[in-house]
């Protein structure tokens, strides 16, 4: 079943919250959403949810039948809203939460468009030069009696391999991609991959900020909605989708049940910065943890925007340099034999 985008969940929460606050019965509100939802997958699911509600099931139970469509966070929040009688307020908070999450996702995707396009362009240009341009010079090189320089022989060998055995390269790439996806799909593989991401020289700071922003925003939303601290920590940890954080938070959650303050325990998690821990400590002392978490999330959202801008500014010249080096290597391989030929003619 196709996944539902964050933007669709954002509109779902906003529209349902607005209609509930206006006094529209939940079954009627869902019927209205079914008629207005563009995403076919979500529309079909909401139709079944509405049918279950008309048969007497609560919204949270009806939605839990579709765990691949609705995130655990949203299901927990709706269940908390039903228990407290503030479902409209909870949905309004989830609208704000998903709107901010969608904004971050759009920034990340937007920042990666240019480097990806440039990388594809660089790869395409190099393939064209190796498979079409370089072979045009190979006949001229073959007529030369002198031994070709090593760079030229390497490039000609690569050119022949691409032209004659291109299917092997495609098959090898497909196998590598499939193997990588299977590897990170395992628990140990994901743990290795997540650790590697947090050690990348350029990206580790950005990834840590994304994790911190998501964790603090989710925890703030859950606590403000009356969810217990244990359940809130579990849901916020799952949102990070990082094995390093999940492993560290497992011990934190166990110790929170023993009565130890959260701020003292979060120091164990290597991803979380000291400022975040200090803000939570202040929140515990003032009795406003959810408010402090919300402010912390807003701060890291702003820092994330700045970090993304710096990353793009760094990637652009790097990609251009790599493209220049690759094309330069091919041109050098083409012209080195020609220089040798000209030198022999002059002699």
N, C-alpha and C positions, 0 to 999 in steps of 0.2 A: 504494500500500500504506500503511495507517495506521501512524503512528509509534508506537513503544513508549515509554511514559513512564519517567521516571527511577526512579520507585518500583518498576516492574517489573524494571528492570535491577538495582536494589538487591537485591531478593529473589532474582533469578537468581544473582548473585555469591555471596550469603550461603549459599544452599542447596547450590550446586555445590561451594563451598569446604568446607562441613561434610561433605558426603558423600565428597569426595576424601580429606579428612583421616581419615575413618573407614575408609578402605581400599576404598571402593566403586569398581569400574571405571568409567571415564568414560562408556562407552556405557550402562551400567546406570543411572548417575546421571542422565544425560540422559533416559532413558526414564521415570524416576521424576518428573523435573521436568515432562515432557510431561503426565503424568497429573494433576499438581497445579497447573499454570499456569492462571490464570483468563483472562488476556489471550489471545484467540483468535489474533491475529496472531503473537504470540511463540510460542504453542503449536505452530502449524503450522510455523513456521521451525525450532524446536527438533527437531521430528519429522524434518525433512529433514537437519538437522545430525547428528542421531543416526544416520540412515541412511548418510550419507557417512563417518562415523567407523567404522561397522561394515565399510565397504568398504576401510578402511585409511588414510583421510585424517586428518591431525592436526587437533586442535580449531580452531586458528587458521585453517588453510586452509579448513576446512568453514564457519566463521563468516564468512570474508571474501567468500563468495558472496552475502552479504546486507548490503551496506554501508549500505543505508537503514534497517536495523534495528539493527545494532550499531555504536556510535560507533568512530571510528578509534582513540581512546585505549584503549578496551577491547581492540580487536584487537591493538594494539601490545603491550599489557601481557600478554595471553595468549601471544603469540608469545615475549616475553621469558621468561615463566614456563616455557614448554616448553623453551627453550634452556638455562635454568639448572636445570631439574628441580624448580622450586619453584612449580608451577602453583597449588597450594592456597594458599600464602602470598600469591601475587599476587592471586588472586581475593578473599582476605580483605581485602587492602588496597583493592581496587576496591569492595568492599562498604562499607567505611568512607568511601571517597571519594564514592560515589554517595549514601550516606546523608546526608552533610553537604551535598552539592549539592541533594538533595531538600528538606532542611530550609530552606536559603536560598530555594529557589524557592517553597516554601509560605509563608514569611514575606512574600515580595514579593507573592505573589498575595493573601494575607490582608490585607496593608496596602492594596491597591488596591481591595478589594471595596467598602468604604464610600464612597470618592470616586466610584466608577463608579455605584453605586446612587443616590447623591445627585445626580449629573449627569443620570442618566436620569430621575429624579423631577422635577428642575428643568425639563428639556426637555419632559416630558409635561405638567406644570402650565401652562407657558407656551403650549404648543400648544392645550390645552383652552381657556385663557382667550382666545386669539386667534381660535379657530375657533367657539367656542360662546358664550362670555360677551360678548365685545366686540360681535358682530353684534346682540345683543339691544338694545344701546344705539344702534346705527346709525340705526334708524328715528326714534328720538327726536332724534338729532342732525340728521337730514335735515329734520325739521319746523322746525328753528331757522333763522331767516333770516340770522343772523350767520355770519361766516366762522369755520370751525373752526380751533383752534390748530394749529400745525405738528406737534407731537408726536401729536395725535389723528389728523391726516390721514395721517401716516406709519404709525401702527398700524393704521388702517382699510385702508390700501393693502396692508399686509402680511397682514392678515386675509383680504382678498378674494383675494390671490394664493394663500394656503395653502388656502382653500376651493375655489377654482376651478381651480387649476393645481398641485395637490398632487403629481401624477405627475411634473411637471417637477422638483420639489425632490428626489423620490426618485431619479429618473434621474440628476440632477446629483450627488447624494451617491454613488450607485453608481459613476459614471464617475470621480469623484475618488478613491474608495477603490481602484478597480481601477488607475487611473493611478499612484497612489502606490505600490502593491505592485509594479507593473511597474518603476517607477523605482528603488526600493530593491533590486530583484532584479538590477539591472545593477551592474557593478563600480564605475563612477563614481558611480552613484546611492547605493550603499551607503556609499561613501567620504564623500560629502556629508552623508548622514544621520548617520553615526557621528560626524563632526566636529561637527555641530549638537548632538547629544546631549551631547557633552562640553563644550559652551558654555552649556548651559541653567543659569540662575542657581541654581535650587533643586535640580536633579537631578544636576548634573555631579559633585558630590562623592560622591553615592551610587553613581553608575555607575562611577566610578573605583575605589571600594572593592570593588564586585562583581567588576570585572575583575581587580584585584589579588589578591583572595581566591581566585578560580578559577585564576589563573595559578600562584600560589605553591603551592597545594594539588596541582595536577596535576603540576607540576615535581617537587615533593617525592616524590609517589607513584612517578613514573617513575624517578627517580634511585635511590630506595630499592630498586627492583625490578631494578636492574642495567641499565637502558636507557642507551644512550650519551647524552652531553650534547647532541649535535646533534639526535638524534631526539627527545629529551625536550623541548628548546626548541621544536622544530617542532610537536609535539603540544600543548604547553602554550599556544603562540601561537594555534593553531587553536581551542582551547577558548574563548578570549576572545571570538571572533566579532565582533571590532571591527577595521575596516579601518585605523584610525589605528595601533593596536598592531601589526597585521600588517605594515604598511608599514615601521614603525620596526624591527621585529624581523628583517625580512629582511636588513638590513645588519648587525644584531648577530650573527646566525647565521653570516654570511659571515666576520666578523672573529674569531669564536670558533674557527673552523677554522684560523685563523692563529696561535692560541695566546694570544690576548689574554684576560685574566680576564673572566668574565661580569659581575661587579659593576661593573667599569669601563665596560662597554658599555651596561648597562641604564640608565645615566644619560641616554642619548639618547631613551629612550621617555618622552614627556611625561606619560603617565598614571600611571606608577609613582612612588609617593612616596619621598622620601629615606630614610625609615626602612627600607623594604623593601630598598633597595640596600645600606644599611649592614649589615643582618642577613645578606645574602648574602655580603658582604665578610668579615664575621666567620666565617661558615661556611667560606669558602675558606681562611682563615688557620688554622682549627682542624681542617679536614678533615671537617666535619660539615655540609655544605651542605644535604642532605636534611632533617636534623633542624631546622636553622635555618629552612628554608622551611616546615616543618610548624608550627613555633611562630608564624611570621609569619602563616600562613593562619589559625590559630586566633585570633590577635589581631584580624585584620581581619574575621573572622566575628563576633566580639563587637562590634566597632565598627560593623559593618553592621547588627546588630540595634538598636543605639542610634540609628543614623542613620535607620532605617526608622520607629522610634517618633517621632522628631522630625518626619519628613516628614508622617506621618499627622496629628500634632498641628497642623502648619502648614496642611495641605490642608483640614481640616474647617472652620475658620472662614472660609477663603477661599471655599470652595464655598458656604457659607451666605450670605456677603456677595454673591457673584455671583447667587445665587438671589433674594436680597432686592432687588437692583438691578433684575433683569429683571422680576420681578413688580411692583415699585414703578413701573417705567416704564409698564407696561400700565395700572395703576390710575390713574396720573397722567393718561395720555391719556384715560381714561374720565371722570374727574372734572373736568378743566379746562373742558370745554364746559358742564358743569352749574353750575360756579361762575359762569361768564359769564351763564348764564340767570338764576340767582338774583339776580345784581347788577342785571340789567335789570328784573327784577320789582320789586325794592326801589326802583329809581329811578322 
